[in-house]
Amino acid sequence: MLAYMKRTTVKIPDALDARLRHEAERRGTTIAEVSREALEAYLGGPSTRRQLGAAAAGRSGRSDVSERIEEILASEVGQ
């Protein structure tokens, strides 16, 4: 995986560095991986995942989701 990756240096404030390190430790992964995910989420990329609110429709408490699923999905995708 590292064979096709470029190394770069980014200067960040101490507070952001602390948050980045904490997040990497919380996830049990590397700072580089958290940084890549954050950059891909911001810039778009192969691992960018679209979040659809309708994916949690089963926990919405509504009883008409099955009848309205097309409408719900259309509103989510249109955002």
C-alpha positions in Angstrom: 0.0 0.0 0.0 2.8 2.5 0.8 4.5 1.9 -2.6 2.1 4.3 -4.4 1.7 6.9 -1.6 3.5 10.2 -1.3 4.8 11.6 1.9 3.9 15.1 2.8 4.3 17.4 5.8 1.5 19.5 7.2 1.9 22.1 9.9 -1.0 22.1 12.3 -1.6 23.9 15.6 -0.9 22.0 18.9 -4.6 21.7 19.7 -5.4 20.1 16.4 -2.4 17.7 16.7 -3.7 16.6 20.1 -7.2 16.0 18.7 -5.7 14.0 15.8 -3.6 11.9 18.1 -6.5 11.3 20.4 -8.7 10.2 17.5 -6.1 7.8 16.1 -5.6 6.3 19.6 -9.4 6.0 20.1 -9.7 4.1 16.8 -6.6 2.0 17.3 -5.1 3.2 14.0 -2.3 5.5 12.8 -2.3 9.3 12.6 -1.6 8.9 8.9 -4.8 6.8 8.4 -7.0 9.3 10.2 -5.4 12.2 8.2 -6.0 10.4 4.9 -9.6 9.7 5.8 -10.2 13.3 6.8 -8.6 14.6 3.6 -10.6 12.2 1.5 -13.8 13.1 3.3 -13.1 16.8 2.7 -11.8 16.6 -0.9 -13.7 13.5 -2.0 -12.0 10.3 -3.0 -12.2 6.6 -3.3 -13.1 5.9 0.4 -15.6 8.8 0.7 -18.8 7.3 1.8 -22.1 9.0 1.4 -24.2 9.1 4.5 -27.9 8.7 3.9 -30.2 9.5 6.8 -32.7 7.1 5.4 -30.3 4.3 6.3 -31.4 4.7 9.9 -35.1 4.9 9.0 -35.8 1.7 10.9 -35.1 3.5 14.1 -37.0 6.6 13.3 -40.1 5.8 15.3 -42.3 6.4 12.2 -44.7 3.7 11.0 -45.0 4.9 7.4 -41.4 4.5 6.3 -42.0 1.5 4.0 -44.7 3.4 2.2 -42.6 6.6 1.9 -39.1 5.1 1.3 -38.8 6.4 -2.3 -39.7 9.9 -1.1 -37.3 9.7 1.8 -34.4 8.5 -0.3 -35.1 11.2 -3.0 -35.0 13.9 -0.4 -31.7 12.5 1.0 -30.0 12.2 -2.3 -31.1 15.7 -3.4 -29.3 17.3 -0.5 
